[in-house]
Amino acid sequence: MAQDPETPPKVARPEPAKPRPRPARPRLPTSAAAATTQFRSVVSQAKAMPRHYGILVAFAVMVILPVLASASYLYLRAADQYASTLAFTVRSEESSGAIDLLGGLGRTLGTTSANESDVLYEFIRSQDIVQAIDAKVNLREMYSRHHDSDPLMTFDSDGSIEDLRDYWRRMVRISYDSGSGLLELRVLAFDPTDARRIAEAIHDESSRMINELSTVAREDATRYARDDLDVAVERLKNARDALTSFRVENQIVDITADLQGQTGVLASLQAQLADALVQLDLVAGSTRADDPRVVQSQRRIEVIEGRIEQERQKFGNTQRGPNGTNYATVVSEFERLTVDREFAETAYTAALASYDAAVAEANRRNRYLASYIRPTLAEIAEFPQRGLLVGLVALFSFLAWAIGSLVYYALRDRR
């Protein structure tokens, strides 16, 4: 067929691409039982393993059984314990020579002695006080009264003194402040009257011990001063005895008075000699040389000079007394004995003053036991603290079980 020259030729158009066919979806079941989608389980169902039963058994053995056993014993068999409280401290008396009346009313006359409190603290825990109080109140009978029904928390009467001391430390609880020296005791017993008796016995024994310490300290403080005083007394006694024996032997009461007498005799003789010389000069100037008055005056002068010479010889080494001792030696010995006596008296005075001061100082530091809480009488049994003890048993049992379980799993995971 011929084309028209005026008509443009037709262009062939591409055919549109056909859509790809989609994959066929699986048909869902139309039944009502299969309406919900079914999922496949990924985790297997948990079930108890043998180790789980072991943990439970361990919990029952380590926690439940101890708690039940302790609770049954504490609430069914344990005897009630009563507490008596007392508190005291050691004081040192500080006395003053002059204390103002109004000022002294507000002044504390004692200071705490920490060292004695330390000693007292150890004494209350010692075996000595246990023996002393056991002999006084029979501790064994008090502590073993309920031993048949409560063997764990009571004392066996057949125990040794060391066992009784250890049990004593359990029943007597001490609270001690080393800074202030205060001691507070809580004494436990199975009867309130017994607890107070034991507390009173502790107070008495502590007071006795402090008094002994005070006595020993006072003796130590005055011992050296007393020894010095005894030596001074003995020395003074010997010096006086020696001087007395010397006076009796030489028949001299006071050597000073005797010397003054001898000096007076010499002075009188010298005065008489001077007068006789004057008389001789007067007579010789008016008479002859052979005049009897001149001869008499010369004779008088010779006699006076001889007497003066004899008196002076008493102070030398040639003249001997009635007992064969010269006067100078007697005077020297008397002066030596006098000096010894005076020195002994001075030493005795100083030793006596030192002893009085030591005694006053020792009395000023007198120690005593000051109680600020007297032994109390309980009305209810506060011990044993059953709830607290059961709680502690449960806590520590659970901790032991938990730690054991953690250790077991830690070792299992390392395999």
C-alpha positions in Angstrom: 0.0 0.0 0.0 1.5 3.3 -1.0 2.0 5.9 1.6 0.8 9.4 1.4 3.7 11.6 0.9 2.2 14.3 3.1 1.7 11.9 6.1 4.7 11.2 8.4 5.6 7.6 9.0 4.4 5.9 12.2 7.0 5.1 14.9 6.7 1.7 16.7 6.1 2.1 20.5 7.7 -0.4 22.9 5.3 -2.6 24.8 5.1 -2.0 28.6 6.9 -4.7 30.7 4.7 -7.2 32.2 4.9 -7.4 36.1 6.7 -10.4 37.5 4.5 -12.9 39.1 4.8 -12.9 43.0 5.6 -16.1 44.7 2.6 -17.8 46.0 2.0 -17.4 49.8 1.3 -20.5 51.8 -2.3 -20.8 52.6 -3.1 -20.6 56.2 -5.2 -23.3 57.6 -8.7 -22.3 57.9 -9.6 -24.5 60.9 -10.4 -22.8 64.2 -7.8 -24.9 66.1 -5.0 -23.7 63.8 -6.1 -20.0 63.8 -3.1 -18.9 66.0 0.4 -18.9 64.8 2.5 -21.7 66.1 6.1 -20.8 67.4 8.8 -23.2 68.0 10.3 -23.2 71.7 14.0 -22.1 71.8 14.7 -22.6 75.6 14.1 -25.9 77.2 11.8 -26.0 80.2 13.6 -25.5 83.6 13.6 -28.4 86.0 15.2 -29.0 89.4 18.7 -30.5 89.3 20.4 -32.6 92.1 22.6 -29.6 93.1 19.5 -27.5 93.8 18.3 -30.1 96.2 21.7 -30.2 97.8 21.6 -26.4 98.3 18.2 -26.7 100.0 19.4 -29.6 102.2 22.5 -27.5 103.1 20.2 -24.5 104.0 18.1 -26.8 106.2 21.1 -28.3 107.9 23.2 -25.1 108.3 20.5 -22.5 109.0 17.1 -24.0 110.0 18.3 -26.7 112.3 20.8 -24.4 114.3 18.1 -21.8 114.7 15.5 -24.3 115.8 18.0 -26.0 118.2 19.2 -22.7 119.7 15.6 -21.3 120.0 14.3 -24.5 121.6 17.2 -24.6 124.1 17.0 -21.0 125.0 13.3 -20.8 125.4 12.7 -24.3 126.9 15.8 -25.1 129.0 18.0 -22.1 129.6 17.5 -20.7 133.1 16.7 -17.0 133.7 19.6 -14.8 134.8 19.2 -11.6 136.9 21.6 -8.7 136.8 22.9 -6.5 139.6 24.7 -3.3 138.7 27.3 -1.5 140.7 29.8 1.2 139.7 32.7 2.8 141.5 36.1 4.5 141.1 39.3 5.0 143.0 39.7 8.5 144.6 42.7 10.1 146.2 42.0 12.5 149.0 43.6 15.9 148.6 43.5 17.7 151.9 44.6 21.3 152.2 45.9 23.2 155.3 43.8 26.2 154.7 40.6 25.9 152.7 38.1 28.7 152.4 34.7 27.7 153.8 32.7 28.8 150.7 35.3 27.7 148.3 35.7 24.3 150.0 32.0 23.6 149.5 32.3 23.4 145.8 35.7 21.8 145.6 36.2 18.2 144.9 38.4 16.6 147.6 39.4 13.7 145.5 41.1 13.0 142.1 40.8 9.9 140.1 43.8 7.6 140.2 43.9 5.8 136.9 46.7 3.5 137.9 44.8 2.1 140.9 41.7 1.6 138.7 43.8 -0.4 136.3 45.0 -2.6 139.1 41.4 -2.9 140.4 40.2 -3.9 137.0 42.7 -6.8 136.8 42.0 -7.8 140.4 38.2 -8.2 139.7 39.1 -10.6 136.8 41.7 -12.5 138.9 41.5 -15.8 140.6 42.2 -14.3 144.0 38.9 -12.5 144.2 37.1 -15.6 142.9 38.5 -17.7 145.7 37.7 -15.0 148.3 34.1 -14.5 147.2 33.6 -18.3 146.8 34.7 -18.8 150.4 32.3 -16.0 151.4 29.1 -16.7 149.4 29.6 -20.2 147.9 29.8 -19.3 144.2 29.9 -23.0 143.1 26.5 -23.6 144.6 25.0 -20.4 143.1 26.3 -21.1 139.6 25.5 -24.8 139.5 22.0 -24.6 140.8 20.3 -25.3 137.4 23.1 -27.4 135.9 20.8 -30.5 135.4 18.4 -28.6 133.2 20.8 -26.1 131.7 24.2 -27.6 131.3 25.4 -25.2 128.7 24.9 -21.9 130.5 25.6 -23.0 134.1 28.7 -24.1 136.0 29.6 -27.7 136.7 30.2 -27.9 140.5 33.0 -30.4 139.9 35.0 -27.9 137.9 38.4 -26.6 138.9 39.2 -23.2 140.2 40.4 -22.2 136.8 37.0 -23.3 135.3 35.3 -21.2 138.0 37.5 -18.2 137.1 36.6 -18.5 133.4 32.9 -18.8 134.2 33.2 -15.9 136.6 34.5 -13.7 133.7 31.4 -14.7 131.8 29.0 -13.8 134.6 30.7 -10.6 135.8 30.9 -8.1 132.9 33.1 -5.1 133.4 32.9 -1.8 131.6 36.0 0.3 132.2 36.9 3.7 131.1 40.7 4.0 131.4 40.6 7.8 130.9 38.4 8.6 133.8 39.0 5.5 135.9 35.3 4.6 136.2 34.3 1.0 136.5 30.8 -0.3 136.0 30.0 -4.0 136.7 27.0 -6.1 135.7 26.9 -9.2 137.9 24.7 -12.1 136.7 23.2 -14.8 138.8 20.2 -17.2 138.6 18.6 -15.4 141.6 18.3 -11.6 142.1 19.3 -11.9 145.7 22.4 -13.9 144.8 23.4 -11.4 142.2 23.2 -8.5 144.7 25.2 -10.6 147.3 27.9 -11.2 144.7 28.0 -7.6 143.8 28.3 -6.5 147.4 31.1 -9.0 148.0 32.9 -7.6 144.9 32.6 -4.1 146.4 33.9 -5.3 149.8 36.9 -7.1 148.3 37.7 -4.2 146.0 37.6 -1.8 149.0 39.8 -4.0 151.0 42.3 -4.3 148.2 42.4 -0.5 147.7 42.9 0.0 151.5 45.8 -2.4 151.4 47.3 -0.5 148.4 46.9 2.7 150.3 48.5 1.3 153.4 51.5 -0.1 151.4 51.9 3.3 149.6 51.8 5.1 152.9 54.3 2.7 154.4 56.6 3.1 151.4 56.3 6.9 151.6 57.2 7.1 155.3 59.6 4.1 155.5 62.8 6.0 154.6 61.9 9.0 156.7 61.2 6.7 159.7 64.5 4.9 159.2 66.3 8.3 159.2 64.4 9.3 162.3 65.4 6.0 164.1 69.1 6.6 163.2 68.9 10.2 164.5 67.2 9.1 167.7 69.9 6.4 168.3 72.7 8.9 167.6 71.2 11.5 169.9 70.8 8.9 172.7 74.4 7.8 172.4 75.7 11.3 172.4 73.7 12.2 175.5 74.8 9.0 177.3 78.4 9.7 176.5 78.2 13.3 177.8 76.5 12.1 181.0 79.1 9.4 181.6 81.9 12.0 181.0 80.3 14.4 183.6 80.0 11.6 186.2 83.5 10.5 185.6 85.1 13.9 185.8 82.7 15.4 188.3 81.9 18.3 186.0 78.4 19.5 185.5 79.0 22.4 183.2 82.5 22.9 181.7 81.6 26.5 180.7 80.8 27.5 184.3 84.0 25.7 185.5 86.1 27.6 183.0 84.5 30.8 184.0 85.3 30.0 187.6 88.9 29.3 186.8 89.2 32.4 184.8 87.7 34.4 187.6 90.3 32.9 190.1 93.1 34.0 187.8 91.7 37.4 187.4 91.3 37.8 191.2 94.9 36.6 191.8 96.2 38.9 189.2 94.4 41.8 190.8 95.8 40.8 194.2 99.3 40.6 192.7 99.0 44.1 191.3 97.8 45.4 194.7 100.7 43.6 196.5 103.2 45.1 194.1 101.8 48.6 194.8 102.0 48.0 198.5 105.6 46.8 198.2 106.6 49.9 196.3 105.0 52.1 198.9 106.7 50.3 201.8 110.1 50.0 200.2 110.2 53.7 199.4 109.7 54.8 203.1 111.6 52.0 205.1 114.8 50.0 205.1 115.3 46.9 203.0 115.2 44.6 206.1 111.9 46.1 207.4 109.5 43.3 208.3 106.8 45.0 206.2 108.9 44.8 203.1 109.7 41.1 203.8 106.0 40.4 204.4 105.0 42.2 201.1 107.6 40.3 199.2 106.4 37.0 200.7 102.8 37.8 199.8 103.8 38.6 196.2 105.7 35.3 195.9 102.7 33.4 197.2 100.3 35.1 194.8 102.6 34.5 191.9 102.9 30.8 192.8 99.2 30.5 193.0 98.8 32.1 189.6 101.4 29.7 188.2 99.5 26.7 189.6 96.2 27.9 188.3 97.7 28.4 184.8 99.2 25.0 184.9 95.7 23.5 185.0 95.3 24.5 181.4 98.6 22.9 180.3 99.7 19.3 179.8 101.6 18.9 183.0 98.9 19.3 185.6 96.9 16.2 186.3 93.4 15.9 187.7 92.1 13.5 190.3 91.7 10.8 187.7 95.1 11.3 186.1 93.8 13.4 183.2 95.0 16.9 182.6 92.5 19.7 182.6 93.0 20.7 178.9 92.2 17.1 177.8 89.1 17.1 179.9 88.0 20.4 178.4 88.7 19.2 174.9 86.8 15.9 175.4 83.9 17.8 176.9 83.7 20.1 173.9 83.9 17.2 171.5 81.0 15.4 173.3 79.1 18.7 173.4 79.5 19.2 169.6 78.4 15.5 169.0 75.3 16.1 171.1 74.5 19.3 169.3 74.9 17.7 165.9 72.8 14.8 167.0 70.1 17.1 168.2 70.2 19.0 164.9 70.0 15.8 162.9 67.1 14.6 165.1 65.2 17.8 164.6 65.6 17.6 160.8 64.7 13.9 160.7 61.6 14.5 162.8 60.5 17.3 160.6 61.1 15.1 157.5 59.1 12.3 159.0 56.2 14.5 160.0 56.2 15.9 156.4 56.2 12.4 154.9 53.4 11.3 157.2 51.3 14.4 156.3 52.0 13.8 152.6 51.1 10.1 152.9 47.8 10.9 154.7 47.1 13.6 152.1 47.3 11.0 149.3 45.0 8.5 151.0 43.1 6.4 148.5 39.6 5.0 148.9 36.8 3.4 146.9 34.1 5.8 145.9 30.8 4.1 144.8 28.4 6.1 142.7 26.1 3.1 142.0 25.4 0.8 144.9 24.5 -2.9 144.1 21.0 -3.0 142.7 18.3 -5.7 143.1 16.7 -6.9 139.8 13.0 -7.4 139.4 13.0 -9.1 136.0 15.3 -11.5 134.3 17.1 -9.6 131.5 19.4 -12.5 130.5 20.0 -14.6 128.6 18.9 -12.3 125.7 17.1 -15.1 123.9 15.8 -13.1 120.9 19.3 -11.5 120.3 21.0 -14.9 120.6 18.6 -16.6 118.2 19.0 -13.7 115.7 22.8 -14.0 115.9 22.6 -17.7 115.3 20.4 -17.2 112.3 22.6 -14.4 110.9 25.8 -16.3 111.2 24.3 -19.6 110.0 22.8 -17.8 107.0 26.1 -16.1 106.2 28.0 -19.4 106.4 25.4 -21.1 104.1 25.5 -18.2 101.6 29.3 -18.1 101.5 29.5 -21.9 101.1 27.0 -21.8 98.3 28.9 -19.0 96.5 32.1 -20.9 96.9 30.5 -24.1 95.4 29.1 -22.3 92.4 32.4 -20.4 91.8 34.3 -23.7 91.8 31.6 -25.3 89.5 31.8 -22.5 87.0 35.6 -22.8 86.7 35.4 -26.3 85.4 
